[in-house]
Amino acid sequence: MEAPNTSLAPEALRFALYNRFLKGEAKVPQMPESLLRVRRLLNDPHASLERLARTINSDPPLTAWLMQYAESPLLLGFRPCTSLRDILSRLGTRRLHNLVLCFGMRNLFIGKEPALQRVFRARWKAALERAAYAAALAEASGLAEVDDALLAGLLQDVGSLPLLAELERWPQKPRGEAALHELCEHLSGDVGVVVMTVWKLPTVMIECARHRRNWPREHIGKADLADLVQVASHLAAPVDEQPLATLPAFQRLRETCPGLPRDPSQLVETLVDGLARWRLLLGSRMSVSPGAAPGNGSAPFLPRA
């Protein structure tokens, strides 16, 4: 395959990179192997719950994370879960699929360059914070299922992962972290749409990536998941040029969920307890070590913000 032209201006570089993804010349990451195994079983009408439990048990960190999720207030019922089989039965097919993909996301980037690793870790840390806000906001508003919001928050910037991996083939381009982040900000949404389309994820998830920085976005009807994730993203990392109170997504969310505080600062106060819980869940087993290359199958700890 012909090597990419590395002597390009920033705008031309962005166009060239995106074209490589559209043409299939740049590598789109495969779904996490743990999810592929679970997907095959979930699609097999003859697969038993016991077989599914054995498959998940073969991945101890994933098993521990699912058990921790099952202890959240969302799943606490009158009868406690005493086994992984009980947990899987309570989670259900769609929720299990979402949670396994959430957990597997942390190992999708396999770059070796320190500069690219640093940017990946920063963006993954931001994704965890955005997902925590999205889950807490879904829990408080009832607008979406919490696991859908959790996954959408993590996937909103998924396009950055293959972008950073592809840049290893462009060694002459600057490796300044600010420039790399700017490149991701420009292209992550478009590349994320490509990635999630290849993965055959629901359109509602794809739209969250497509509109990740489309702050003026307008649409007819009630607030949707993309609106919720936009608000969560703004709460996690406020955008100076677009105050939350004037964000169309926030205005639709308030109209759709009148029980939510109308004042942004009061909304943050409402989310405090839920946010702490989701930060704990996401930070405990889904972070990437500052000293280890992502993608090595481990799940070391990165201190939470």
Buried (B, 14 or more C-beta within 10 A) or exposed (E): EEEBEEEBEEEEBBEBBBEBBEEEEBEBBEBBEBBEBBBEBBEEEEBEEEEBBEBBEEBEBBBEBBEEBBEBEBBEEEEEBEEBBBBBBBBEEEBBBBBBBBBBBBBBBBBEBEBBBBBBBBBBBBBBBBBBBBBBBBBBBEBBBBBBBBBBBBBBBBBBBBBBBBBEBBEEBEBEEEBBBEBBBBBBBBBBBBBBEBBEBBEEBBBBBBBBBEBEBEBEEEBBBBBBBBBBBBBBEEEEEBEBEEBBBBBBBBEBBEEBBEEBEEBBEBBEEBBEBBBEBBBBBBBBBEEEBBBEEEBBEBEBE
